[in-house]
């Protein structure tokens, strides 16, 4: 699948939003760098529940029922950051998923 950011009107706007998410998380979480990977979907276990986070779709996790805007990988701590409007895009920190909890990862197609 071709890379996108939900609701972005152009590829340029998508890049702008994506970079602003990274900058926001760098401030909030103190992350120095993210992988260059563009991740489309991950599946993971959370408290014995199977969860899928996919860019452009609603993620159902605990009280979170929001559209996923981006999934970033932080190699330094071996964490995935699932970003929704209230968790990592507009405010607060992302949903953190340890790589050891992830059962499936799918990247967007290379450009």
TORTILO-906774 format. One line per field, with one value per atom (N, C-alpha, C, O): residue number from 1; y, z, x; residue in three letters; atom name. Coordinates in Angstrom, 1 decimal. Atoms other than C-alpha are relative to their C-alpha. Layout:
N
minu <- [NUM ...] .
c2 <- [Y ...] .
c3 <- [Z ...] .
c1 <- [X ...] .
mivo <- [ALA ...] .
marfi <- [CA ...] .
***
This chain:
111
minu <- [1 1 1 1 2 2 2 2 3 3 3 3 4 4 4 4 5 5 5 5 6 6 6 6 7 7 7 7 8 8 8 8 9 9 9 9 10 10 10 10 11 11 11 11 12 12 12 12 13 13 13 13 14 14 14 14 15 15 15 15 16 16 16 16 17 17 17 17 18 18 18 18 19 19 19 19 20 20 20 20 21 21 21 21 22 22 22 22 23 23 23 23 24 24 24 24 25 25 25 25 26 26 26 26 27 27 27 27 28 28 28 28 29 29 29 29 30 30 30 30 31 31 31 31 32 32 32 32 33 33 33 33 34 34 34 34 35 35 35 35 36 36 36 36 37 37 37 37 38 38 38 38 39 39 39 39 40 40 40 40 41 41 41 41 42 42 42 42 43 43 43 43 44 44 44 44 45 45 45 45 46 46 46 46 47 47 47 47 48 48 48 48 49 49 49 49 50 50 50 50 51 51 51 51 52 52 52 52 53 53 53 53 54 54 54 54 55 55 55 55 56 56 56 56 57 57 57 57 58 58 58 58 59 59 59 59 60 60 60 60 61 61 61 61 62 62 62 62 63 63 63 63 64 64 64 64 65 65 65 65 66 66 66 66 67 67 67 67 68 68 68 68 69 69 69 69 70 70 70 70 71 71 71 71 72 72 72 72 73 73 73 73 74 74 74 74 75 75 75 75 76 76 76 76 77 77 77 77 78 78 78 78 79 79 79 79 80 80 80 80 81 81 81 81 82 82 82 82 83 83 83 83 84 84 84 84 85 85 85 85 86 86 86 86 87 87 87 87 88 88 88 88 89 89 89 89 90 90 90 90 91 91 91 91 92 92 92 92 93 93 93 93 94 94 94 94 95 95 95 95 96 96 96 96 97 97 97 97 98 98 98 98 99 99 99 99 100 100 100 100 101 101 101 101 102 102 102 102 103 103 103 103 104 104 104 104 105 105 105 105 106 106 106 106 107 107 107 107 108 108 108 108 109 109 109 109 110 110 110 110 111 111 111 111] .
c2 <- [-1.2 0.0 1.2 1.3 -1.2 3.5 0.8 0.8 -0.8 5.7 1.1 1.8 -1.1 8.2 0.4 -0.4 -0.4 10.2 0.4 1.2 -0.3 10.3 1.5 2.3 -1.4 13.5 1.0 2.2 -1.0 15.1 0.2 -0.8 -0.4 16.9 -0.2 -0.2 0.3 16.2 -0.7 -0.9 0.7 14.3 1.0 0.6 -1.0 17.5 0.3 0.4 -0.2 18.1 -1.3 -1.2 1.2 14.4 0.0 -0.3 -0.1 14.9 1.0 0.8 -1.1 18.1 -0.6 -0.4 0.5 16.3 -1.1 -1.1 1.1 13.2 0.6 0.1 -0.6 15.4 0.7 0.7 -0.7 17.4 -1.0 -0.7 1.0 14.2 -0.4 -0.5 0.4 13.2 1.1 0.8 -1.1 16.6 0.1 0.3 -0.1 16.6 -1.1 -0.9 1.1 13.1 0.2 -0.2 -0.3 14.2 0.9 0.7 -0.9 17.0 -0.7 -0.7 0.6 15.0 -1.2 -1.4 1.3 11.6 0.1 -0.7 -0.1 12.8 -0.9 -1.3 0.9 10.6 0.7 1.8 -0.7 11.5 -0.4 0.5 0.3 9.6 -1.2 -2.1 1.1 7.3 -0.6 0.0 0.7 4.8 0.7 1.4 -0.6 5.9 -0.9 -0.5 0.9 3.0 0.7 1.5 -0.5 4.0 -1.3 -2.1 1.2 1.4 0.2 1.2 -0.1 0.7 -0.7 -0.1 0.7 -1.8 -0.9 -1.4 0.9 -3.7 -0.8 -0.2 0.8 -6.5 -0.3 -0.6 0.3 -7.0 -0.5 -0.4 0.5 -8.5 1.0 1.6 -0.9 -6.3 -0.6 -0.8 0.6 -8.0 -1.2 -1.3 1.2 -11.2 0.3 -0.6 -0.3 -9.3 0.3 1.0 -0.3 -9.2 1.4 1.6 -1.4 -5.6 0.2 -0.2 -0.4 -4.3 1.5 2.1 -1.5 -0.7 0.2 -0.3 -0.2 0.3 1.5 2.0 -1.4 3.8 0.1 -0.6 -0.3 5.2 -0.7 -0.5 0.8 2.8 0.3 0.8 -0.2 3.1 -1.2 -2.3 0.9 1.4 -0.2 0.8 0.3 -0.3 -0.5 -1.7 0.4 -0.4 0.7 1.9 -0.6 0.1 1.1 0.8 -1.1 3.5 0.7 1.6 -0.7 4.5 -0.6 -1.8 0.4 4.4 1.2 2.0 -1.1 6.7 -0.5 -1.6 0.3 6.7 0.1 1.1 0.0 5.9 0.9 0.7 -0.9 8.6 -0.4 -0.1 0.4 7.2 -1.1 -1.2 1.0 4.2 0.2 0.0 -0.2 5.0 -1.0 -1.6 0.9 2.8 0.7 1.4 -0.6 3.9 -1.1 -1.9 1.1 1.6 0.0 -1.0 -0.1 2.9 -0.7 -1.3 0.7 1.5 -1.2 -1.8 1.1 -1.1 0.1 -0.8 -0.3 0.5 0.5 1.1 -0.5 1.2 1.1 0.9 -1.1 4.5 0.1 0.4 -0.1 4.3 1.4 1.7 -1.4 7.9 0.2 0.0 -0.3 8.9 1.5 2.1 -1.4 12.5 0.3 1.3 -0.4 12.5 -0.7 -0.5 0.7 10.2 0.1 -0.8 -0.1 11.6 0.9 1.4 -0.9 13.8 1.4 2.3 -1.4 16.8 0.3 1.4 -0.2 16.2 -1.3 -2.4 1.2 13.8 -0.9 -0.5 0.9 10.9 -1.1 -1.3 1.0 8.1 -1.3 -1.3 1.3 4.6 -0.8 -1.0 0.7 2.7 -1.5 -2.1 1.4 -0.9 -0.6 -0.2 0.6 -3.0 -1.0 -1.7 0.9 -4.9 -1.5 -2.3 1.4 -8.1 -0.3 -1.5 0.3 -7.7 -0.1 -0.5 0.0 -7.3 -1.3 -2.0 1.3 -10.3 0.1 -0.9 -0.3 -8.7 1.4 2.3 -1.3 -5.7 0.1 -0.8 -0.2 -4.4 1.4 2.4 -1.3 -1.5 0.4 -0.4 -0.5 0.7 -0.4 -0.7 0.3 0.0 1.1 2.3 -0.9 1.6 1.0 0.7 -1.0 4.8 0.0 0.7] .
c3 <- [0.0 0.0 0.0 0.6 0.1 -0.8 1.3 1.9 -1.3 2.2 0.0 -1.1 -0.1 3.4 1.5 2.4 -1.3 6.4 -0.1 -1.0 0.1 7.0 0.0 0.7 0.2 5.9 -0.5 -0.6 0.6 4.4 -1.5 -2.2 1.3 1.2 -1.1 -2.3 1.0 -0.6 0.7 1.9 -0.5 -0.2 0.8 1.8 -0.7 0.9 1.4 2.4 -1.2 3.6 0.9 2.1 -0.8 4.7 0.6 1.8 -0.6 5.1 1.1 2.1 -1.0 7.1 1.3 2.4 -1.2 9.5 0.6 1.8 -0.5 9.8 0.8 1.8 -0.7 10.7 1.2 2.2 -1.2 13.2 1.1 2.2 -1.0 14.9 0.6 1.8 -0.5 15.2 0.9 2.0 -0.8 16.6 1.3 2.4 -1.2 19.1 0.9 2.1 -0.9 20.4 0.5 1.6 -0.5 20.6 1.2 2.2 -1.2 23.0 1.2 2.3 -1.1 25.0 0.6 1.8 -0.5 25.3 0.1 0.8 -0.1 24.8 -0.9 -0.7 1.0 21.8 -0.9 -1.4 0.8 19.9 -1.5 -2.3 1.4 16.7 -0.2 0.7 0.4 15.0 -1.3 -2.0 1.3 12.2 -1.2 -1.0 1.3 8.6 -0.5 -1.5 0.5 8.2 0.1 1.0 0.0 7.3 0.2 -0.7 -0.4 9.1 -0.3 0.1 0.4 7.8 1.1 1.5 -0.9 10.4 0.9 0.5 -0.9 13.5 0.8 0.9 -0.9 15.5 1.2 1.2 -1.2 19.1 1.1 1.0 -1.1 22.4 1.1 1.4 -1.1 25.2 1.1 0.8 -1.1 28.5 -0.6 -0.4 0.6 26.5 -1.1 -1.7 1.0 24.0 -1.3 -1.2 1.3 20.3 -0.5 -0.6 0.4 19.0 -1.4 -1.5 1.2 15.5 -0.1 0.2 0.2 14.8 -1.4 -1.9 1.4 11.2 -0.4 0.0 0.4 9.7 -0.8 -1.8 0.7 8.6 0.6 0.1 -0.6 10.7 1.5 2.2 -1.4 14.2 0.8 0.5 -0.9 16.9 1.3 1.8 -1.2 19.8 1.0 1.0 -1.1 22.9 1.2 1.3 -1.3 26.4 -0.3 -1.0 0.2 26.3 -1.3 -1.7 1.2 23.1 -1.2 -1.5 1.2 20.0 -1.0 -1.2 0.8 17.6 -1.3 -1.3 1.2 14.1 0.1 0.8 0.0 13.7 -1.1 -2.3 1.0 12.0 -0.4 -1.6 0.3 12.2 1.0 2.1 -0.9 13.6 -0.3 -1.4 0.1 14.3 0.8 1.8 -0.7 15.4 0.6 -0.1 -0.7 18.0 0.3 1.2 -0.2 17.7 1.3 1.8 -1.2 20.7 1.2 2.0 -1.1 23.1 -0.5 0.3 0.6 20.7 0.2 0.7 -0.2 20.9 -1.3 -2.1 1.1 18.4 0.7 1.8 -0.4 18.8 -0.9 -2.0 0.8 17.7 0.3 1.5 -0.1 17.1 -0.5 -1.6 0.3 17.3 0.4 1.0 -0.3 17.6 1.5 1.7 -1.4 21.4 0.6 1.8 -0.5 21.8 -1.0 -1.7 0.8 20.0 -1.2 -1.7 1.2 17.2 0.5 0.2 -0.5 18.9 1.4 1.8 -1.4 22.5 0.6 0.0 -0.8 25.1 -0.8 -1.9 0.6 24.3 -0.8 -0.5 0.9 21.8 0.9 2.1 -0.6 22.7 -0.3 -1.4 0.1 23.4 -0.1 0.8 0.2 22.2 -0.1 -1.0 0.0 23.1 -1.2 -1.5 1.2 20.1 0.4 -0.5 -0.4 22.2 0.0 0.1 0.0 22.2 -1.4 -1.6 1.4 18.4 -0.6 -0.6 0.7 16.4 -1.5 -2.2 1.4 13.0 -0.3 0.4 0.5 11.2 -1.5 -2.2 1.5 7.7 -0.3 0.2 0.4 6.2 -1.2 -2.0 1.2 3.5 -1.1 -0.9 1.1 0.0 -0.1 0.2 0.2 -0.7 -1.1 -2.0 1.1 -2.7 -1.2 -2.1] .
c1 <- [0.8 0.0 0.9 1.9 -0.8 1.2 -0.2 -1.3 0.0 2.1 -0.9 -1.1 0.9 -0.4 -0.1 0.2 0.4 -1.4 -1.5 -1.9 1.4 -5.2 -0.3 0.2 0.6 -7.0 1.0 0.7 -0.9 -3.9 -0.4 -0.7 0.5 -4.8 1.0 0.6 -1.0 -1.5 1.1 1.2 -1.1 1.7 0.9 1.5 -0.7 3.4 -0.6 0.2 0.7 0.8 0.2 0.4 -0.2 1.2 1.4 1.6 -1.4 5.0 0.1 0.8 0.0 4.4 -0.6 -0.1 0.7 2.0 0.9 1.0 -0.9 4.3 1.2 1.5 -1.2 7.3 -0.4 0.3 0.5 5.2 -0.3 -0.1 0.2 4.2 1.3 1.4 -1.4 7.9 0.5 1.1 -0.5 8.8 -0.8 -0.2 0.8 5.9 0.5 0.7 -0.5 7.0 1.4 1.7 -1.4 10.6 -0.1 0.7 0.1 9.5 -0.7 -0.2 0.8 6.9 0.7 0.7 -0.6 8.8 1.5 2.1 -1.5 12.4 0.7 1.8 -0.6 13.0 0.9 0.6 -1.0 16.1 -0.2 0.1 0.2 15.3 -0.9 -1.0 0.9 12.8 0.6 1.4 -0.4 13.5 -0.7 -1.7 0.6 12.9 -1.1 -1.8 1.1 10.4 -1.3 -1.5 1.4 6.9 -0.9 -1.1 0.7 4.8 -1.5 -2.1 1.4 1.3 -0.9 -2.0 0.9 0.0 0.9 1.9 -0.6 1.0 -1.1 -2.2 0.9 -0.7 0.8 2.0 -0.7 0.1 -0.9 -2.1 0.8 -1.0 0.0 1.1 0.1 -2.2 -0.9 -2.1 0.8 -3.3 -0.8 -2.0 0.5 -4.0 -1.1 -1.7 1.0 -6.2 0.8 1.9 -0.7 -5.2 -0.5 -1.7 0.4 -5.1 0.7 1.9 -0.7 -4.4 -0.1 -1.1 -0.1 -3.3 0.4 1.4 -0.3 -3.5 -0.3 -1.3 0.2 -3.0 -1.3 -1.5 1.2 -6.3 -1.2 -2.3 1.1 -8.4 -0.1 0.8 0.2 -9.9 0.7 0.5 -0.7 -7.8 -0.9 -1.4 0.7 -9.7 0.9 1.2 -0.9 -7.5 -0.5 -0.5 0.4 -8.8 -1.1 -2.1 0.9 -10.6 0.2 -0.5 -0.3 -9.0 -0.8 -0.7 0.8 -11.3 0.3 -0.6 -0.3 -9.5 0.7 1.3 -0.7 -8.1 1.5 2.0 -1.5 -4.4 0.5 0.2 -0.5 -2.5 1.4 1.9 -1.3 1.0 0.4 0.0 -0.6 3.0 1.5 2.0 -1.4 6.6 0.8 0.3 -0.8 9.4 1.2 1.9 -1.1 12.0 1.0 0.8 -0.9 15.0 0.8 1.1 -0.8 16.8 -0.6 0.1 0.7 14.2 -0.8 -1.6 0.7 12.8 -1.6 -2.2 1.4 9.3 -0.7 -0.1 0.9 6.5 -0.9 -1.3 0.8 4.6 -1.2 -1.1 1.2 1.0 -0.6 -0.9 0.4 -0.2 -1.5 -1.8 1.4 -3.9 -0.1 0.8 0.1 -5.2 0.2 1.0 -0.2 -5.3 1.2 1.6 -1.1 -2.3 1.2 1.5 -1.2 0.7 0.0 1.0 0.1 -0.7 -0.2 0.6 0.4 -2.4 0.5 0.7 -0.4 -1.4 0.5 0.4 -0.5 0.1 1.0 1.5 -0.9 2.3 -0.7 -1.9 0.6 1.7 -0.3 0.0 0.2 0.5 1.3 1.7 -1.3 3.7 -0.2 -1.0 0.1 4.0 1.4 2.2 -1.3 7.1 0.1 -0.9 -0.2 8.5 -0.2 -0.6 0.3 8.2 -1.4 -1.8 1.5 4.4 -0.5 -1.6 0.5 4.2 0.1 1.1 0.0 3.2 0.0 0.3 0.0 3.0 0.3 -0.2 -0.3 4.4 -0.1 0.4 0.0 3.6 0.3 -0.3 -0.4 5.4 -0.8 -1.3 0.5 4.0 0.9 2.1 -0.8 5.3 1.1 0.9 -1.1 8.7 -0.4 -1.1 0.3 8.5 0.9 0.7] .
mivo <- [UNK UNK UNK UNK UNK UNK UNK UNK UNK UNK UNK UNK UNK UNK UNK UNK UNK UNK UNK UNK UNK UNK UNK UNK UNK UNK UNK UNK UNK UNK UNK UNK UNK UNK UNK UNK UNK UNK UNK UNK UNK UNK UNK UNK UNK UNK UNK UNK UNK UNK UNK UNK UNK UNK UNK UNK UNK UNK UNK UNK UNK UNK UNK UNK UNK UNK UNK UNK UNK UNK UNK UNK UNK UNK UNK UNK UNK UNK UNK UNK UNK UNK UNK UNK UNK UNK UNK UNK UNK UNK UNK UNK UNK UNK UNK UNK UNK UNK UNK UNK UNK UNK UNK UNK UNK UNK UNK UNK UNK UNK UNK UNK UNK UNK UNK UNK UNK UNK UNK UNK UNK UNK UNK UNK UNK UNK UNK UNK UNK UNK UNK UNK UNK UNK UNK UNK UNK UNK UNK UNK UNK UNK UNK UNK UNK UNK UNK UNK UNK UNK UNK UNK UNK UNK UNK UNK UNK UNK UNK UNK UNK UNK UNK UNK UNK UNK UNK UNK UNK UNK UNK UNK UNK UNK UNK UNK UNK UNK UNK UNK UNK UNK UNK UNK UNK UNK UNK UNK UNK UNK UNK UNK UNK UNK UNK UNK UNK UNK UNK UNK UNK UNK UNK UNK UNK UNK UNK UNK UNK UNK UNK UNK UNK UNK UNK UNK UNK UNK UNK UNK UNK UNK UNK UNK UNK UNK UNK UNK UNK UNK UNK UNK UNK UNK UNK UNK UNK UNK UNK UNK UNK UNK UNK UNK UNK UNK UNK UNK UNK UNK UNK UNK UNK UNK UNK UNK UNK UNK UNK UNK UNK UNK UNK UNK UNK UNK UNK UNK UNK UNK UNK UNK UNK UNK UNK UNK UNK UNK UNK UNK UNK UNK UNK UNK UNK UNK UNK UNK UNK UNK UNK UNK UNK UNK UNK UNK UNK UNK UNK UNK UNK UNK UNK UNK UNK UNK UNK UNK UNK UNK UNK UNK UNK UNK UNK UNK UNK UNK UNK UNK UNK UNK UNK UNK UNK UNK UNK UNK UNK UNK UNK UNK UNK UNK UNK UNK UNK UNK UNK UNK UNK UNK UNK UNK UNK UNK UNK UNK UNK UNK UNK UNK UNK UNK UNK UNK UNK UNK UNK UNK UNK UNK UNK UNK UNK UNK UNK UNK UNK UNK UNK UNK UNK UNK UNK UNK UNK UNK UNK UNK UNK UNK UNK UNK UNK UNK UNK UNK UNK UNK UNK UNK UNK UNK UNK UNK UNK UNK UNK UNK UNK UNK UNK UNK UNK UNK UNK UNK UNK UNK UNK UNK UNK UNK UNK UNK UNK UNK UNK UNK UNK UNK UNK UNK UNK UNK UNK UNK UNK UNK UNK UNK UNK UNK UNK UNK UNK UNK UNK UNK UNK UNK UNK UNK] .
marfi <- [N CA C O N CA C O N CA C O N CA C O N CA C O N CA C O N CA C O N CA C O N CA C O N CA C O N CA C O N CA C O N CA C O N CA C O N CA C O N CA C O N CA C O N CA C O N CA C O N CA C O N CA C O N CA C O N CA C O N CA C O N CA C O N CA C O N CA C O N CA C O N CA C O N CA C O N CA C O N CA C O N CA C O N CA C O N CA C O N CA C O N CA C O N CA C O N CA C O N CA C O N CA C O N CA C O N CA C O N CA C O N CA C O N CA C O N CA C O N CA C O N CA C O N CA C O N CA C O N CA C O N CA C O N CA C O N CA C O N CA C O N CA C O N CA C O N CA C O N CA C O N CA C O N CA C O N CA C O N CA C O N CA C O N CA C O N CA C O N CA C O N CA C O N CA C O N CA C O N CA C O N CA C O N CA C O N CA C O N CA C O N CA C O N CA C O N CA C O N CA C O N CA C O N CA C O N CA C O N CA C O N CA C O N CA C O N CA C O N CA C O N CA C O N CA C O N CA C O N CA C O N CA C O N CA C O N CA C O N CA C O N CA C O N CA C O N CA C O N CA C O N CA C O N CA C O N CA C O N CA C O N CA C O N CA C O N CA C O N CA C O N CA C O N CA C O N CA C O] .
***
